Amino acid sequence: MLDRHGAELHRLGWTALNLFGLHPVAPYNRQDAKGLVFLLGGRNLKCIGSNVADIVVMSTQTLQTFTRHDHPDAVLAWEWPLLKNI
């Protein structure tokens, strides 16, 4: 995804947290702190804007809109506290 859309995402102001953020306590359940990369799940981006990204749901050919957010508790995936102890 980043090889195809990274420059555009950067130009539009998307940050590392917008792309790779996770909630430090509930990374699987807290969608509000989850970055775009973790919501793609192999699906394709249809359109990218400064605050939204449309994801194509392949099975139904519908669009799921991801709204960019800056969750105050989000951490970068590689800084996720549980990963530091492994």
PDB file with one MODEL, atoms N, CA, C and O in Angstrom:
MODEL        1
ATOM      1  N   MET A   1       0.812  -1.171   0.000  1.00  0.00           N
ATOM      2  CA  MET A   1       0.000   0.000   0.000  1.00  0.00           C
ATOM      3  C   MET A   1       0.869   1.253   0.000  1.00  0.00           C
ATOM      4  O   MET A   1       0.613   2.184  -0.763  1.00  0.00           O
ATOM      5  N   LEU A   2       1.880   1.283   0.837  1.00  0.00           N
ATOM      6  CA  LEU A   2       2.708   2.484   0.905  1.00  0.00           C
ATOM      7  C   LEU A   2       3.519   2.701  -0.357  1.00  0.00           C
ATOM      8  O   LEU A   2       3.803   3.841  -0.724  1.00  0.00           O
ATOM      9  N   ASP A   3       3.895   1.619  -1.026  1.00  0.00           N
ATOM     10  CA  ASP A   3       4.648   1.791  -2.270  1.00  0.00           C
ATOM     11  C   ASP A   3       3.798   2.464  -3.344  1.00  0.00           C
ATOM     12  O   ASP A   3       4.334   3.176  -4.194  1.00  0.00           O
ATOM     13  N   ARG A   4       2.509   2.254  -3.320  1.00  0.00           N
ATOM     14  CA  ARG A   4       1.615   2.860  -4.311  1.00  0.00           C
ATOM     15  C   ARG A   4       1.047   4.200  -3.872  1.00  0.00           C
ATOM     16  O   ARG A   4       0.837   5.084  -4.703  1.00  0.00           O
ATOM     17  N   HIS A   5       0.794   4.364  -2.565  1.00  0.00           N
ATOM     18  CA  HIS A   5       0.066   5.532  -2.081  1.00  0.00           C
ATOM     19  C   HIS A   5       0.828   6.371  -1.057  1.00  0.00           C
ATOM     20  O   HIS A   5       0.313   7.393  -0.601  1.00  0.00           O
ATOM     21  N   GLY A   6       2.028   5.968  -0.689  1.00  0.00           N
ATOM     22  CA  GLY A   6       2.770   6.650   0.364  1.00  0.00           C
ATOM     23  C   GLY A   6       3.008   8.126   0.099  1.00  0.00           C
ATOM     24  O   GLY A   6       2.805   8.954   0.988  1.00  0.00           O
ATOM     25  N   ALA A   7       3.432   8.466  -1.103  1.00  0.00           N
ATOM     26  CA  ALA A   7       3.711   9.869  -1.423  1.00  0.00           C
ATOM     27  C   ALA A   7       2.442  10.712  -1.340  1.00  0.00           C
ATOM     28  O   ALA A   7       2.472  11.838  -0.843  1.00  0.00           O
ATOM     29  N   GLU A   8       1.342  10.175  -1.821  1.00  0.00           N
ATOM     30  CA  GLU A   8       0.074  10.902  -1.784  1.00  0.00           C
ATOM     31  C   GLU A   8      -0.413  11.076  -0.344  1.00  0.00           C
ATOM     32  O   GLU A   8      -0.876  12.155   0.029  1.00  0.00           O
ATOM     33  N   LEU A   9      -0.312  10.033   0.452  1.00  0.00           N
ATOM     34  CA  LEU A   9      -0.712  10.127   1.853  1.00  0.00           C
ATOM     35  C   LEU A   9       0.126  11.184   2.573  1.00  0.00           C
ATOM     36  O   LEU A   9      -0.402  11.982   3.348  1.00  0.00           O
ATOM     37  N   HIS A  10       1.411  11.183   2.317  1.00  0.00           N
ATOM     38  CA  HIS A  10       2.296  12.179   2.936  1.00  0.00           C
ATOM     39  C   HIS A  10       1.911  13.586   2.491  1.00  0.00           C
ATOM     40  O   HIS A  10       1.835  14.500   3.312  1.00  0.00           O
ATOM     41  N   ARG A  11       1.672  13.759   1.214  1.00  0.00           N
ATOM     42  CA  ARG A  11       1.293  15.066   0.677  1.00  0.00           C
ATOM     43  C   ARG A  11       0.001  15.576   1.307  1.00  0.00           C
ATOM     44  O   ARG A  11      -0.163  16.778   1.517  1.00  0.00           O
ATOM     45  N   LEU A  12      -0.909  14.661   1.607  1.00  0.00           N
ATOM     46  CA  LEU A  12      -2.200  15.025   2.194  1.00  0.00           C
ATOM     47  C   LEU A  12      -2.157  15.190   3.716  1.00  0.00           C
ATOM     48  O   LEU A  12      -3.169  15.512   4.339  1.00  0.00           O
ATOM     49  N   GLY A  13      -0.988  14.969   4.306  1.00  0.00           N
ATOM     50  CA  GLY A  13      -0.834  15.208   5.732  1.00  0.00           C
ATOM     51  C   GLY A  13      -1.058  14.021   6.655  1.00  0.00           C
ATOM     52  O   GLY A  13      -1.131  14.194   7.871  1.00  0.00           O
ATOM     53  N   TRP A  14      -1.170  12.814   6.098  1.00  0.00           N
ATOM     54  CA  TRP A  14      -1.343  11.633   6.936  1.00  0.00           C
ATOM     55  C   TRP A  14      -0.032  11.378   7.688  1.00  0.00           C
ATOM     56  O   TRP A  14       1.055  11.463   7.115  1.00  0.00           O
ATOM     57  N   THR A  15      -0.157  11.065   8.976  1.00  0.00           N
ATOM     58  CA  THR A  15       1.014  10.837   9.811  1.00  0.00           C
ATOM     59  C   THR A  15       1.240   9.344  10.027  1.00  0.00           C
ATOM     60  O   THR A  15       0.407   8.512   9.667  1.00  0.00           O
ATOM     61  N   ALA A  16       2.381   9.031  10.621  1.00  0.00           N
ATOM     62  CA  ALA A  16       2.668   7.632  10.958  1.00  0.00           C
ATOM     63  C   ALA A  16       1.594   7.067  11.885  1.00  0.00           C
ATOM     64  O   ALA A  16       1.206   5.907  11.742  1.00  0.00           O
ATOM     65  N   LEU A  17       1.108   7.872  12.834  1.00  0.00           N
ATOM     66  CA  LEU A  17       0.048   7.391  13.728  1.00  0.00           C
ATOM     67  C   LEU A  17      -1.259   7.148  12.979  1.00  0.00           C
ATOM     68  O   LEU A  17      -1.987   6.208  13.298  1.00  0.00           O
ATOM     69  N   ASN A  18      -1.563   7.986  11.986  1.00  0.00           N
ATOM     70  CA  ASN A  18      -2.780   7.766  11.187  1.00  0.00           C
ATOM     71  C   ASN A  18      -2.698   6.450  10.431  1.00  0.00           C
ATOM     72  O   ASN A  18      -3.722   5.825  10.159  1.00  0.00           O
ATOM     73  N   LEU A  19      -1.499   6.031  10.093  1.00  0.00           N
ATOM     74  CA  LEU A  19      -1.312   4.814   9.310  1.00  0.00           C
ATOM     75  C   LEU A  19      -1.017   3.589  10.170  1.00  0.00           C
ATOM     76  O   LEU A  19      -1.533   2.506   9.895  1.00  0.00           O
ATOM     77  N   PHE A  20      -0.197   3.745  11.203  1.00  0.00           N
ATOM     78  CA  PHE A  20       0.292   2.606  11.981  1.00  0.00           C
ATOM     79  C   PHE A  20      -0.069   2.672  13.454  1.00  0.00           C
ATOM     80  O   PHE A  20       0.550   1.984  14.266  1.00  0.00           O
ATOM     81  N   GLY A  21      -1.058   3.486  13.823  1.00  0.00           N
ATOM     82  CA  GLY A  21      -1.426   3.642  15.221  1.00  0.00           C
ATOM     83  C   GLY A  21      -2.226   2.474  15.768  1.00  0.00           C
ATOM     84  O   GLY A  21      -2.980   1.819  15.048  1.00  0.00           O
ATOM     85  N   LEU A  22      -2.046   2.230  17.045  1.00  0.00           N
ATOM     86  CA  LEU A  22      -2.809   1.219  17.793  1.00  0.00           C
ATOM     87  C   LEU A  22      -3.092   1.769  19.179  1.00  0.00           C
ATOM     88  O   LEU A  22      -2.327   2.577  19.706  1.00  0.00           O
ATOM     89  N   HIS A  23      -4.191   1.328  19.762  1.00  0.00           N
ATOM     90  CA  HIS A  23      -4.480   1.697  21.144  1.00  0.00           C
ATOM     91  C   HIS A  23      -3.544   0.884  22.037  1.00  0.00           C
ATOM     92  O   HIS A  23      -3.410  -0.321  21.823  1.00  0.00           O
ATOM     93  N   PRO A  24      -2.891   1.492  23.026  1.00  0.00           N
ATOM     94  CA  PRO A  24      -1.897   0.775  23.826  1.00  0.00           C
ATOM     95  C   PRO A  24      -2.454  -0.321  24.724  1.00  0.00           C
ATOM     96  O   PRO A  24      -1.717  -1.231  25.103  1.00  0.00           O
ATOM     97  N   VAL A  25      -3.737  -0.259  25.075  1.00  0.00           N
ATOM     98  CA  VAL A  25      -4.318  -1.257  25.968  1.00  0.00           C
ATOM     99  C   VAL A  25      -5.197  -2.254  25.211  1.00  0.00           C
ATOM    100  O   VAL A  25      -5.210  -3.443  25.532  1.00  0.00           O
ATOM    101  N   ALA A  26      -5.923  -1.774  24.219  1.00  0.00           N
ATOM    102  CA  ALA A  26      -6.863  -2.632  23.480  1.00  0.00           C
ATOM    103  C   ALA A  26      -6.649  -2.456  21.975  1.00  0.00           C
ATOM    104  O   ALA A  26      -7.520  -1.914  21.294  1.00  0.00           O
ATOM    105  N   PRO A  27      -5.519  -2.898  21.449  1.00  0.00           N
ATOM    106  CA  PRO A  27      -5.214  -2.646  20.046  1.00  0.00           C
ATOM    107  C   PRO A  27      -6.145  -3.338  19.061  1.00  0.00           C
ATOM    108  O   PRO A  27      -6.327  -2.850  17.946  1.00  0.00           O
ATOM    109  N   TYR A  28      -6.735  -4.454  19.442  1.00  0.00           N
ATOM    110  CA  TYR A  28      -7.616  -5.178  18.529  1.00  0.00           C
ATOM    111  C   TYR A  28      -9.033  -4.635  18.547  1.00  0.00           C
ATOM    112  O   TYR A  28      -9.734  -4.700  17.537  1.00  0.00           O
ATOM    113  N   ASN A  29      -9.460  -4.104  19.674  1.00  0.00           N
ATOM    114  CA  ASN A  29     -10.849  -3.690  19.848  1.00  0.00           C
ATOM    115  C   ASN A  29     -11.105  -2.219  19.620  1.00  0.00           C
ATOM    116  O   ASN A  29     -12.231  -1.848  19.285  1.00  0.00           O
ATOM    117  N   ARG A  30     -10.134  -1.384  19.782  1.00  0.00           N
ATOM    118  CA  ARG A  30     -10.337   0.057  19.700  1.00  0.00           C
ATOM    119  C   ARG A  30     -10.103   0.542  18.275  1.00  0.00           C
ATOM    120  O   ARG A  30      -8.992   0.931  17.914  1.00  0.00           O
ATOM    121  N   GLN A  31     -11.150   0.515  17.478  1.00  0.00           N
ATOM    122  CA  GLN A  31     -11.073   0.956  16.084  1.00  0.00           C
ATOM    123  C   GLN A  31     -10.763   2.446  15.977  1.00  0.00           C
ATOM    124  O   GLN A  31     -10.199   2.898  14.981  1.00  0.00           O
ATOM    125  N   ASP A  32     -11.128   3.198  16.996  1.00  0.00           N
ATOM    126  CA  ASP A  32     -10.919   4.645  16.961  1.00  0.00           C
ATOM    127  C   ASP A  32      -9.455   5.042  17.065  1.00  0.00           C
ATOM    128  O   ASP A  32      -9.104   6.189  16.786  1.00  0.00           O
ATOM    129  N   ALA A  33      -8.596   4.107  17.464  1.00  0.00           N
ATOM    130  CA  ALA A  33      -7.168   4.395  17.573  1.00  0.00           C
ATOM    131  C   ALA A  33      -6.355   3.566  16.584  1.00  0.00           C
ATOM    132  O   ALA A  33      -5.125   3.613  16.603  1.00  0.00           O
ATOM    133  N   LYS A  34      -7.022   2.815  15.729  1.00  0.00           N
ATOM    134  CA  LYS A  34      -6.342   1.920  14.792  1.00  0.00           C
ATOM    135  C   LYS A  34      -6.020   2.658  13.498  1.00  0.00           C
ATOM    136  O   LYS A  34      -6.876   3.336  12.931  1.00  0.00           O
ATOM    137  N   GLY A  35      -4.792   2.521  13.042  1.00  0.00           N
ATOM    138  CA  GLY A  35      -4.362   3.167  11.821  1.00  0.00           C
ATOM    139  C   GLY A  35      -4.891   2.478  10.564  1.00  0.00           C
ATOM    140  O   GLY A  35      -5.332   1.329  10.597  1.00  0.00           O
ATOM    141  N   LEU A  36      -4.833   3.201   9.480  1.00  0.00           N
ATOM    142  CA  LEU A  36      -5.356   2.735   8.196  1.00  0.00           C
ATOM    143  C   LEU A  36      -4.752   1.409   7.755  1.00  0.00           C
ATOM    144  O   LEU A  36      -5.468   0.555   7.232  1.00  0.00           O
ATOM    145  N   VAL A  37      -3.469   1.220   7.951  1.00  0.00           N
ATOM    146  CA  VAL A  37      -2.807  -0.012   7.504  1.00  0.00           C
ATOM    147  C   VAL A  37      -3.448  -1.241   8.133  1.00  0.00           C
ATOM    148  O   VAL A  37      -3.583  -2.275   7.479  1.00  0.00           O
ATOM    149  N   PHE A  38      -3.845  -1.136   9.401  1.00  0.00           N
ATOM    150  CA  PHE A  38      -4.417  -2.284  10.093  1.00  0.00           C
ATOM    151  C   PHE A  38      -5.876  -2.530   9.727  1.00  0.00           C
ATOM    152  O   PHE A  38      -6.413  -3.602  10.007  1.00  0.00           O
ATOM    153  N   LEU A  39      -6.509  -1.566   9.116  1.00  0.00           N
ATOM    154  CA  LEU A  39      -7.896  -1.748   8.688  1.00  0.00           C
ATOM    155  C   LEU A  39      -8.000  -2.243   7.242  1.00  0.00           C
ATOM    156  O   LEU A  39      -9.052  -2.724   6.821  1.00  0.00           O
ATOM    157  N   LEU A  40      -6.926  -2.125   6.503  1.00  0.00           N
ATOM    158  CA  LEU A  40      -6.973  -2.555   5.103  1.00  0.00           C
ATOM    159  C   LEU A  40      -7.157  -4.062   4.966  1.00  0.00           C
ATOM    160  O   LEU A  40      -8.004  -4.514   4.195  1.00  0.00           O
ATOM    161  N   GLY A  41      -6.386  -4.830   5.692  1.00  0.00           N
ATOM    162  CA  GLY A  41      -6.514  -6.280   5.632  1.00  0.00           C
ATOM    163  C   GLY A  41      -6.415  -6.829   4.219  1.00  0.00           C
ATOM    164  O   GLY A  41      -7.165  -7.736   3.859  1.00  0.00           O
ATOM    165  N   GLY A  42      -5.505  -6.299   3.414  1.00  0.00           N
ATOM    166  CA  GLY A  42      -5.334  -6.766   2.047  1.00  0.00           C
ATOM    167  C   GLY A  42      -6.284  -6.152   1.038  1.00  0.00           C
ATOM    168  O   GLY A  42      -6.187  -6.438  -0.156  1.00  0.00           O
ATOM    169  N   ARG A  43      -7.200  -5.314   1.497  1.00  0.00           N
ATOM    170  CA  ARG A  43      -8.135  -4.664   0.576  1.00  0.00           C
ATOM    171  C   ARG A  43      -7.463  -3.472  -0.092  1.00  0.00           C
ATOM    172  O   ARG A  43      -6.424  -2.998   0.368  1.00  0.00           O
ATOM    173  N   ASN A  44      -8.050  -3.000  -1.158  1.00  0.00           N
ATOM    174  CA  ASN A  44      -7.475  -1.906  -1.937  1.00  0.00           C
ATOM    175  C   ASN A  44      -8.056  -0.557  -1.558  1.00  0.00           C
ATOM    176  O   ASN A  44      -9.216  -0.441  -1.163  1.00  0.00           O
ATOM    177  N   LEU A  45      -7.210   0.468  -1.691  1.00  0.00           N
ATOM    178  CA  LEU A  45      -7.681   1.837  -1.527  1.00  0.00           C
ATOM    179  C   LEU A  45      -8.267   2.308  -2.841  1.00  0.00           C
ATOM    180  O   LEU A  45      -7.653   2.138  -3.894  1.00  0.00           O
ATOM    181  N   LYS A  46      -9.430   2.887  -2.789  1.00  0.00           N
ATOM    182  CA  LYS A  46     -10.081   3.425  -3.980  1.00  0.00           C
ATOM    183  C   LYS A  46      -9.763   4.903  -4.142  1.00  0.00           C
ATOM    184  O   LYS A  46      -9.459   5.371  -5.239  1.00  0.00           O
ATOM    185  N   CYS A  47      -9.839   5.637  -3.019  1.00  0.00           N
ATOM    186  CA  CYS A  47      -9.672   7.079  -3.057  1.00  0.00           C
ATOM    187  C   CYS A  47      -9.081   7.536  -1.725  1.00  0.00           C
ATOM    188  O   CYS A  47      -9.438   7.020  -0.667  1.00  0.00           O
ATOM    189  N   ILE A  48      -8.178   8.505  -1.790  1.00  0.00           N
ATOM    190  CA  ILE A  48      -7.564   9.060  -0.589  1.00  0.00           C
ATOM    191  C   ILE A  48      -7.809  10.560  -0.583  1.00  0.00           C
ATOM    192  O   ILE A  48      -7.597  11.240  -1.587  1.00  0.00           O
ATOM    193  N   GLY A  49      -8.257  11.067   0.555  1.00  0.00           N
ATOM    194  CA  GLY A  49      -8.423  12.497   0.734  1.00  0.00           C
ATOM    195  C   GLY A  49      -7.626  12.960   1.936  1.00  0.00           C
ATOM    196  O   GLY A  49      -6.920  12.166   2.557  1.00  0.00           O
ATOM    197  N   SER A  50      -7.730  14.219   2.266  1.00  0.00           N
ATOM    198  CA  SER A  50      -6.957  14.728   3.394  1.00  0.00           C
ATOM    199  C   SER A  50      -7.438  14.172   4.731  1.00  0.00           C
ATOM    200  O   SER A  50      -6.658  14.122   5.681  1.00  0.00           O
ATOM    201  N   ASN A  51      -8.691  13.755   4.833  1.00  0.00           N
ATOM    202  CA  ASN A  51      -9.210  13.223   6.091  1.00  0.00           C
ATOM    203  C   ASN A  51      -9.903  11.882   5.979  1.00  0.00           C
ATOM    204  O   ASN A  51     -10.319  11.322   6.993  1.00  0.00           O
ATOM    205  N   VAL A  52     -10.039  11.351   4.778  1.00  0.00           N
ATOM    206  CA  VAL A  52     -10.710  10.064   4.603  1.00  0.00           C
ATOM    207  C   VAL A  52      -9.986   9.215   3.565  1.00  0.00           C
ATOM    208  O   VAL A  52      -9.260   9.721   2.710  1.00  0.00           O
ATOM    209  N   ALA A  53     -10.208   7.918   3.668  1.00  0.00           N
ATOM    210  CA  ALA A  53      -9.728   6.973   2.662  1.00  0.00           C
ATOM    211  C   ALA A  53     -10.851   5.984   2.412  1.00  0.00           C
ATOM    212  O   ALA A  53     -11.435   5.456   3.359  1.00  0.00           O
ATOM    213  N   ASP A  54     -11.159   5.729   1.156  1.00  0.00           N
ATOM    214  CA  ASP A  54     -12.183   4.750   0.796  1.00  0.00           C
ATOM    215  C   ASP A  54     -11.516   3.429   0.477  1.00  0.00           C
ATOM    216  O   ASP A  54     -10.599   3.360  -0.341  1.00  0.00           O
ATOM    217  N   ILE A  55     -11.991   2.375   1.138  1.00  0.00           N
ATOM    218  CA  ILE A  55     -11.449   1.030   0.986  1.00  0.00           C
ATOM    219  C   ILE A  55     -12.476   0.183   0.254  1.00  0.00           C
ATOM    220  O   ILE A  55     -13.657   0.202   0.602  1.00  0.00           O
ATOM    221  N   VAL A  56     -12.039  -0.563  -0.760  1.00  0.00           N
ATOM    222  CA  VAL A  56     -12.934  -1.427  -1.521  1.00  0.00           C
ATOM    223  C   VAL A  56     -13.093  -2.761  -0.794  1.00  0.00           C
ATOM    224  O   VAL A  56     -12.112  -3.466  -0.555  1.00  0.00           O
ATOM    225  N   VAL A  57     -14.327  -3.102  -0.446  1.00  0.00           N
ATOM    226  CA  VAL A  57     -14.635  -4.401   0.137  1.00  0.00           C
ATOM    227  C   VAL A  57     -14.869  -5.349  -1.036  1.00  0.00           C
ATOM    228  O   VAL A  57     -15.894  -5.271  -1.713  1.00  0.00           O
ATOM    229  N   MET A  58     -13.924  -6.232  -1.265  1.00  0.00           N
ATOM    230  CA  MET A  58     -13.910  -7.041  -2.483  1.00  0.00           C
ATOM    231  C   MET A  58     -15.130  -7.950  -2.618  1.00  0.00           C
ATOM    232  O   MET A  58     -15.650  -8.110  -3.723  1.00  0.00           O
ATOM    233  N   SER A  59     -15.593  -8.541  -1.538  1.00  0.00           N
ATOM    234  CA  SER A  59     -16.683  -9.507  -1.643  1.00  0.00           C
ATOM    235  C   SER A  59     -17.995  -8.870  -2.102  1.00  0.00           C
ATOM    236  O   SER A  59     -18.814  -9.519  -2.751  1.00  0.00           O
ATOM    237  N   THR A  60     -18.187  -7.592  -1.759  1.00  0.00           N
ATOM    238  CA  THR A  60     -19.443  -6.929  -2.110  1.00  0.00           C
ATOM    239  C   THR A  60     -19.252  -5.761  -3.076  1.00  0.00           C
ATOM    240  O   THR A  60     -20.220  -5.160  -3.541  1.00  0.00           O
ATOM    241  N   GLN A  61     -17.981  -5.449  -3.371  1.00  0.00           N
ATOM    242  CA  GLN A  61     -17.645  -4.303  -4.225  1.00  0.00           C
ATOM    243  C   GLN A  61     -18.238  -2.991  -3.696  1.00  0.00           C
ATOM    244  O   GLN A  61     -18.599  -2.100  -4.464  1.00  0.00           O
ATOM    245  N   THR A  62     -18.328  -2.899  -2.378  1.00  0.00           N
ATOM    246  CA  THR A  62     -18.793  -1.667  -1.752  1.00  0.00           C
ATOM    247  C   THR A  62     -17.599  -0.926  -1.166  1.00  0.00           C
ATOM    248  O   THR A  62     -16.504  -1.478  -1.062  1.00  0.00           O
ATOM    249  N   LEU A  63     -17.818   0.321  -0.789  1.00  0.00           N
ATOM    250  CA  LEU A  63     -16.761   1.123  -0.203  1.00  0.00           C
ATOM    251  C   LEU A  63     -16.963   1.265   1.297  1.00  0.00           C
ATOM    252  O   LEU A  63     -18.079   1.485   1.768  1.00  0.00           O
ATOM    253  N   GLN A  64     -15.888   1.140   2.029  1.00  0.00           N
ATOM    254  CA  GLN A  64     -15.863   1.412   3.459  1.00  0.00           C
ATOM    255  C   GLN A  64     -15.009   2.661   3.622  1.00  0.00           C
ATOM    256  O   GLN A  64     -13.879   2.702   3.137  1.00  0.00           O
ATOM    257  N   THR A  65     -15.522   3.658   4.284  1.00  0.00           N
ATOM    258  CA  THR A  65     -14.781   4.902   4.455  1.00  0.00           C
ATOM    259  C   THR A  65     -14.090   4.921   5.809  1.00  0.00           C
ATOM    260  O   THR A  65     -14.721   4.731   6.849  1.00  0.00           O
ATOM    261  N   PHE A  66     -12.795   5.151   5.778  1.00  0.00           N
ATOM    262  CA  PHE A  66     -11.988   5.293   6.978  1.00  0.00           C
ATOM    263  C   PHE A  66     -11.742   6.777   7.178  1.00  0.00           C
ATOM    264  O   PHE A  66     -11.223   7.448   6.286  1.00  0.00           O
ATOM    265  N   THR A  67     -12.108   7.289   8.331  1.00  0.00           N
ATOM    266  CA  THR A  67     -11.873   8.695   8.645  1.00  0.00           C
ATOM    267  C   THR A  67     -10.589   8.817   9.447  1.00  0.00           C
ATOM    268  O   THR A  67     -10.416   8.170  10.480  1.00  0.00           O
ATOM    269  N   ARG A  68      -9.706   9.647   8.958  1.00  0.00           N
ATOM    270  CA  ARG A  68      -8.424   9.874   9.638  1.00  0.00           C
ATOM    271  C   ARG A  68      -8.699  10.501  11.001  1.00  0.00           C
ATOM    272  O   ARG A  68      -9.525  11.405  11.121  1.00  0.00           O
ATOM    273  N   HIS A  69      -8.006  10.018  12.017  1.00  0.00           N
ATOM    274  CA  HIS A  69      -8.204  10.539  13.359  1.00  0.00           C
ATOM    275  C   HIS A  69      -6.866  10.632  14.074  1.00  0.00           C
ATOM    276  O   HIS A  69      -5.916   9.924  13.740  1.00  0.00           O
ATOM    277  N   ASP A  70      -6.810  11.484  15.026  1.00  0.00           N
ATOM    278  CA  ASP A  70      -5.627  11.653  15.862  1.00  0.00           C
ATOM    279  C   ASP A  70      -6.018  11.319  17.294  1.00  0.00           C
ATOM    280  O   ASP A  70      -6.242  12.211  18.113  1.00  0.00           O
ATOM    281  N   HIS A  71      -6.097  10.041  17.584  1.00  0.00           N
ATOM    282  CA  HIS A  71      -6.494   9.596  18.914  1.00  0.00           C
ATOM    283  C   HIS A  71      -5.368   9.916  19.893  1.00  0.00           C
ATOM    284  O   HIS A  71      -4.216   9.567  19.633  1.00  0.00           O
ATOM    285  N   PRO A  72      -5.674  10.566  21.003  1.00  0.00           N
ATOM    286  CA  PRO A  72      -4.617  10.996  21.923  1.00  0.00           C
ATOM    287  C   PRO A  72      -3.858   9.854  22.589  1.00  0.00           C
ATOM    288  O   PRO A  72      -2.734  10.054  23.048  1.00  0.00           O
ATOM    289  N   ASP A  73      -4.445   8.663  22.651  1.00  0.00           N
ATOM    290  CA  ASP A  73      -3.778   7.539  23.307  1.00  0.00           C
ATOM    291  C   ASP A  73      -3.044   6.614  22.334  1.00  0.00           C
ATOM    292  O   ASP A  73      -2.329   5.712  22.771  1.00  0.00           O
ATOM    293  N   ALA A  74      -3.203   6.816  21.047  1.00  0.00           N
ATOM    294  CA  ALA A  74      -2.604   5.906  20.066  1.00  0.00           C
ATOM    295  C   ALA A  74      -1.084   5.920  20.161  1.00  0.00           C
ATOM    296  O   ALA A  74      -0.465   6.948  20.436  1.00  0.00           O
ATOM    297  N   VAL A  75      -0.505   4.751  19.925  1.00  0.00           N
ATOM    298  CA  VAL A  75       0.948   4.612  19.864  1.00  0.00           C
ATOM    299  C   VAL A  75       1.282   3.940  18.536  1.00  0.00           C
ATOM    300  O   VAL A  75       0.438   3.268  17.943  1.00  0.00           O
ATOM    301  N   LEU A  76       2.503   4.122  18.078  1.00  0.00           N
ATOM    302  CA  LEU A  76       2.941   3.446  16.861  1.00  0.00           C
ATOM    303  C   LEU A  76       3.055   1.953  17.137  1.00  0.00           C
ATOM    304  O   LEU A  76       3.436   1.547  18.235  1.00  0.00           O
ATOM    305  N   ALA A  77       2.731   1.151  16.156  1.00  0.00           N
ATOM    306  CA  ALA A  77       2.721  -0.305  16.337  1.00  0.00           C
ATOM    307  C   ALA A  77       4.050  -0.818  16.880  1.00  0.00           C
ATOM    308  O   ALA A  77       4.068  -1.710  17.728  1.00  0.00           O
ATOM    309  N   TRP A  78       5.148  -0.270  16.406  1.00  0.00           N
ATOM    310  CA  TRP A  78       6.458  -0.742  16.848  1.00  0.00           C
ATOM    311  C   TRP A  78       6.827  -0.197  18.230  1.00  0.00           C
ATOM    312  O   TRP A  78       7.860  -0.569  18.787  1.00  0.00           O
ATOM    313  N   GLU A  79       5.995   0.673  18.777  1.00  0.00           N
ATOM    314  CA  GLU A  79       6.195   1.157  20.140  1.00  0.00           C
ATOM    315  C   GLU A  79       5.136   0.607  21.085  1.00  0.00           C
ATOM    316  O   GLU A  79       5.087   0.990  22.254  1.00  0.00           O
ATOM    317  N   TRP A  80       4.298  -0.277  20.593  1.00  0.00           N
ATOM    318  CA  TRP A  80       3.222  -0.855  21.395  1.00  0.00           C
ATOM    319  C   TRP A  80       3.837  -1.519  22.626  1.00  0.00           C
ATOM    320  O   TRP A  80       4.743  -2.339  22.476  1.00  0.00           O
ATOM    321  N   PRO A  81       3.382  -1.197  23.830  1.00  0.00           N
ATOM    322  CA  PRO A  81       4.025  -1.673  25.057  1.00  0.00           C
ATOM    323  C   PRO A  81       4.216  -3.182  25.141  1.00  0.00           C
ATOM    324  O   PRO A  81       5.258  -3.634  25.614  1.00  0.00           O
ATOM    325  N   LEU A  82       3.255  -3.964  24.702  1.00  0.00           N
ATOM    326  CA  LEU A  82       3.398  -5.415  24.797  1.00  0.00           C
ATOM    327  C   LEU A  82       4.498  -5.955  23.900  1.00  0.00           C
ATOM    328  O   LEU A  82       5.107  -6.976  24.220  1.00  0.00           O
ATOM    329  N   LEU A  83       4.762  -5.295  22.790  1.00  0.00           N
ATOM    330  CA  LEU A  83       5.804  -5.768  21.886  1.00  0.00           C
ATOM    331  C   LEU A  83       7.195  -5.510  22.450  1.00  0.00           C
ATOM    332  O   LEU A  83       8.134  -6.228  22.109  1.00  0.00           O
ATOM    333  N   LYS A  84       7.346  -4.520  23.289  1.00  0.00           N
ATOM    334  CA  LYS A  84       8.653  -4.198  23.868  1.00  0.00           C
ATOM    335  C   LYS A  84       9.144  -5.309  24.793  1.00  0.00           C
ATOM    336  O   LYS A  84      10.350  -5.458  24.989  1.00  0.00           O
ATOM    337  N   ASN A  85       8.233  -6.086  25.360  1.00  0.00           N
ATOM    338  CA  ASN A  85       8.620  -7.117  26.323  1.00  0.00           C
ATOM    339  C   ASN A  85       8.862  -8.477  25.691  1.00  0.00           C
ATOM    340  O   ASN A  85       9.215  -9.425  26.393  1.00  0.00           O
ATOM    341  N   ILE A  86       8.684  -8.592  24.403  1.00  0.00           N
ATOM    342  CA  ILE A  86       8.859  -9.896  23.745  1.00  0.00           C
ATOM    343  C   ILE A  86      10.318 -10.118  23.427  1.00  0.00           C
ATOM    344  O   ILE A  86      10.678 -11.156  22.872  1.00  0.00           O
TER     345      ILE A  86
ENDMDL
END
